Amino acid sequence: IPGFHEMLTAPAEKILNKWFETDILKATLATDGLVGSMSGPKCPGTGYVLLH
């Protein structure tokens, strides 16, 4: 449960840095995950948006 809670509340940047190494891949995933959310990858809670 702690990992799931972190995924929902953490910034997308933290989650992407944890799982991926290359900046190009992280940027691609962040762009696809944050389009329309009016938030940046460092905003708390944007990790949840990546799950959609």
N, CA, C and O atoms as a GROMACS GRO file, in nm:
protein
  208
    1ILE      N    1   0.083  -0.121   0.000
    1ILE     CA    2   0.000   0.000   0.000
    1ILE      C    3   0.087   0.127   0.000
    1ILE      O    4   0.049   0.222  -0.068
    2PRO      N    5   0.200   0.134   0.071
    2PRO     CA    6   0.279   0.257   0.067
    2PRO      C    7   0.324   0.295  -0.074
    2PRO      O    8   0.326   0.413  -0.109
    3GLY      N    9   0.360   0.196  -0.156
    3GLY     CA   10   0.401   0.225  -0.293
    3GLY      C   11   0.287   0.280  -0.377
    3GLY      O   12   0.307   0.370  -0.459
    4PHE      N   13   0.168   0.227  -0.355
    4PHE     CA   14   0.051   0.275  -0.427
    4PHE      C   15   0.017   0.417  -0.384
    4PHE      O   16  -0.017   0.501  -0.467
    5HIS      N   17   0.026   0.444  -0.255
    5HIS     CA   18   0.000   0.580  -0.204
    5HIS      C   19   0.100   0.678  -0.263
    5HIS      O   20   0.063   0.790  -0.299
    6GLU      N   21   0.226   0.638  -0.272
    6GLU     CA   22   0.327   0.726  -0.332
    6GLU      C   23   0.294   0.753  -0.478
    6GLU      O   24   0.308   0.867  -0.524
    7MET      N   25   0.250   0.652  -0.550
    7MET     CA   26   0.217   0.669  -0.692
    7MET      C   27   0.105   0.771  -0.710
    7MET      O   28   0.104   0.846  -0.807
    8LEU      N   29   0.011   0.774  -0.617
    8LEU     CA   30  -0.102   0.866  -0.628
    8LEU      C   31  -0.067   1.009  -0.587
    8LEU      O   32  -0.126   1.104  -0.638
    9THR      N   33   0.027   1.025  -0.496
    9THR     CA   34   0.053   1.158  -0.440
    9THR      C   35   0.184   1.220  -0.487
    9THR      O   36   0.202   1.341  -0.473
   10ALA      N   37   0.274   1.142  -0.540
   10ALA     CA   38   0.406   1.194  -0.578
   10ALA      C   39   0.400   1.269  -0.711
   10ALA      O   40   0.309   1.248  -0.791
   11PRO      N   41   0.498   1.355  -0.734
   11PRO     CA   42   0.507   1.418  -0.866
   11PRO      C   43   0.545   1.316  -0.973
   11PRO      O   44   0.612   1.217  -0.944
   12ALA      N   45   0.501   1.340  -1.094
   12ALA     CA   46   0.534   1.249  -1.205
   12ALA      C   47   0.685   1.239  -1.224
   12ALA      O   48   0.736   1.132  -1.257
   13GLU      N   49   0.755   1.349  -1.203
   13GLU     CA   50   0.901   1.349  -1.219
   13GLU      C   51   0.968   1.245  -1.130
   13GLU      O   52   1.058   1.174  -1.174
   14LYS      N   53   0.925   1.235  -1.007
   14LYS     CA   54   0.984   1.140  -0.913
   14LYS      C   55   0.960   0.996  -0.958
   14LYS      O   56   1.049   0.912  -0.951
   15ILE      N   57   0.840   0.968  -1.003
   15ILE     CA   58   0.806   0.833  -1.047
   15ILE      C   59   0.882   0.796  -1.174
   15ILE      O   60   0.935   0.686  -1.186
   16LEU      N   61   0.888   0.889  -1.268
   16LEU     CA   62   0.960   0.862  -1.393
   16LEU      C   63   1.110   0.844  -1.367
   16LEU      O   64   1.173   0.758  -1.429
   17ASN      N   65   1.166   0.924  -1.278
   17ASN     CA   66   1.309   0.909  -1.246
   17ASN      C   67   1.338   0.776  -1.177
   17ASN      O   68   1.447   0.721  -1.192
   18LYS      N   69   1.242   0.726  -1.104
   18LYS     CA   70   1.260   0.599  -1.034
   18LYS      C   71   1.261   0.480  -1.130
   18LYS      O   72   1.334   0.384  -1.108
   19TRP      N   73   1.181   0.488  -1.236
   19TRP     CA   74   1.163   0.373  -1.324
   19TRP      C   75   1.240   0.379  -1.456
   19TRP      O   76   1.266   0.275  -1.516
   20PHE      N   77   1.278   0.498  -1.501
   20PHE     CA   78   1.339   0.512  -1.633
   20PHE      C   79   1.469   0.590  -1.625
   20PHE      O   80   1.486   0.674  -1.536
   21GLU      N   81   1.562   0.563  -1.718
   21GLU     CA   82   1.693   0.628  -1.717
   21GLU      C   83   1.705   0.741  -1.819
   21GLU      O   84   1.760   0.846  -1.787
   22THR      N   85   1.656   0.721  -1.940
   22THR     CA   86   1.679   0.819  -2.046
   22THR      C   87   1.581   0.935  -2.037
   22THR      O   88   1.461   0.917  -2.013
   23ASP      N   89   1.635   1.055  -2.058
   23ASP     CA   90   1.552   1.175  -2.051
   23ASP      C   91   1.449   1.180  -2.163
   23ASP      O   92   1.339   1.232  -2.145
   24ILE      N   93   1.485   1.127  -2.279
   24ILE     CA   94   1.392   1.129  -2.392
   24ILE      C   95   1.268   1.045  -2.361
   24ILE      O   96   1.156   1.088  -2.388
   25LEU      N   97   1.287   0.928  -2.305
   25LEU     CA   98   1.174   0.843  -2.270
   25LEU      C   99   1.090   0.907  -2.159
   25LEU      O  100   0.967   0.906  -2.165
   26LYS      N  101   1.156   0.963  -2.058
   26LYS     CA  102   1.083   1.029  -1.949
   26LYS      C  103   1.002   1.147  -2.000
   26LYS      O  104   0.888   1.168  -1.958
   27ALA      N  105   1.059   1.224  -2.092
   27ALA     CA  106   0.987   1.339  -2.148
   27ALA      C  107   0.865   1.294  -2.229
   27ALA      O  108   0.759   1.356  -2.222
   28THR      N  109   0.882   1.188  -2.304
   28THR     CA  110   0.771   1.136  -2.385
   28THR      C  111   0.657   1.088  -2.296
   28THR      O  112   0.541   1.120  -2.321
   29LEU      N  113   0.690   1.013  -2.193
   29LEU     CA  114   0.586   0.963  -2.102
   29LEU      C  115   0.521   1.076  -2.023
   29LEU      O  116   0.400   1.074  -2.002
   30ALA      N  117   0.600   1.173  -1.981
   30ALA     CA  118   0.544   1.286  -1.906
   30ALA      C  119   0.450   1.367  -1.993
   30ALA      O  120   0.344   1.409  -1.947
   31THR      N  121   0.488   1.389  -2.118
   31THR     CA  122   0.402   1.466  -2.209
   31THR      C  123   0.269   1.395  -2.231
   31THR      O  124   0.163   1.457  -2.224
   32ASP      N  125   0.276   1.266  -2.259
   32ASP     CA  126   0.152   1.190  -2.281
   32ASP      C  127   0.066   1.184  -2.156
   32ASP      O  128  -0.057   1.185  -2.165
   33GLY      N  129   0.129   1.178  -2.041
   33GLY     CA  130   0.054   1.165  -1.916
   33GLY      C  131  -0.001   1.294  -1.860
   33GLY      O  132  -0.096   1.293  -1.783
   34LEU      N  133   0.059   1.407  -1.898
   34LEU     CA  134   0.018   1.534  -1.838
   34LEU      C  135  -0.060   1.626  -1.931
   34LEU      O  136  -0.102   1.734  -1.890
   35VAL      N  137  -0.079   1.585  -2.055
   35VAL     CA  138  -0.154   1.668  -2.149
   35VAL      C  139  -0.294   1.693  -2.095
   35VAL      O  140  -0.366   1.598  -2.061
   36GLY      N  141  -0.333   1.818  -2.087
   36GLY     CA  142  -0.467   1.853  -2.042
   36GLY      C  143  -0.483   1.866  -1.892
   36GLY      O  144  -0.591   1.903  -1.845
   37SER      N  145  -0.380   1.836  -1.814
   37SER     CA  146  -0.394   1.843  -1.669
   37SER      C  147  -0.360   1.981  -1.614
   37SER      O  148  -0.384   2.009  -1.496
   38MET      N  149  -0.303   2.068  -1.698
   38MET     CA  150  -0.264   2.203  -1.657
   38MET      C  151  -0.167   2.201  -1.540
   38MET      O  152  -0.168   2.291  -1.456
   39SER      N  153  -0.082   2.099  -1.534
   39SER     CA  154   0.017   2.084  -1.428
   39SER      C  155   0.150   2.045  -1.490
   39SER      O  156   0.156   1.991  -1.600
   40GLY      N  157   0.256   2.076  -1.416
   40GLY     CA  158   0.388   2.035  -1.460
   40GLY      C  159   0.428   1.903  -1.396
   40GLY      O  160   0.359   1.855  -1.307
   41PRO      N  161   0.537   1.844  -1.442
   41PRO     CA  162   0.580   1.714  -1.389
   41PRO      C  163   0.629   1.718  -1.245
   41PRO      O  164   0.645   1.613  -1.183
   42LYS      N  165   0.653   1.838  -1.192
   42LYS     CA  166   0.700   1.849  -1.053
   42LYS      C  167   0.587   1.877  -0.955
   42LYS      O  168   0.612   1.886  -0.834
   43CYS      N  169   0.465   1.891  -1.003
   43CYS     CA  170   0.351   1.919  -0.916
   43CYS      C  171   0.308   1.792  -0.841
   43CYS      O  172   0.299   1.686  -0.902
   44PRO      N  173   0.283   1.804  -0.712
   44PRO     CA  174   0.237   1.686  -0.636
   44PRO      C  175   0.106   1.633  -0.693
   44PRO      O  176   0.018   1.709  -0.733
   45GLY      N  177   0.095   1.502  -0.695
   45GLY     CA  178  -0.027   1.438  -0.743
   45GLY      C  179  -0.028   1.407  -0.891
   45GLY      O  180  -0.121   1.342  -0.939
   46THR      N  181   0.073   1.452  -0.965
   46THR     CA  182   0.073   1.425  -1.108
   46THR      C  183   0.113   1.281  -1.140
   46THR      O  184   0.098   1.237  -1.254
   47GLY      N  185   0.163   1.209  -1.042
   47GLY     CA  186   0.189   1.066  -1.063
   47GLY      C  187   0.060   0.992  -1.092
   47GLY      O  188   0.059   0.896  -1.168
   48TYR      N  189  -0.048   1.036  -1.030
   48TYR     CA  190  -0.180   0.977  -1.054
   48TYR      C  191  -0.222   0.995  -1.200
   48TYR      O  192  -0.282   0.905  -1.259
   49VAL      N  193  -0.190   1.110  -1.256
   49VAL     CA  194  -0.226   1.138  -1.395
   49VAL      C  195  -0.155   1.041  -1.489
   49VAL      O  196  -0.210   1.005  -1.594
   50LEU      N  197  -0.034   0.999  -1.454
   50LEU     CA  198   0.039   0.904  -1.538
   50LEU      C  199  -0.031   0.768  -1.545
   50LEU      O  200  -0.013   0.694  -1.641
   51LEU      N  201  -0.109   0.736  -1.444
   51LEU     CA  202  -0.179   0.607  -1.442
   51LEU      C  203  -0.292   0.600  -1.544
   51LEU      O  204  -0.333   0.491  -1.584
   52HIS      N  205  -0.342   0.713  -1.586
   52HIS     CA  206  -0.457   0.714  -1.679
   52HIS      C  207  -0.412   0.675  -1.815
   52HIS      O  208  -0.494   0.670  -1.907
   0.00000   0.00000   0.00000
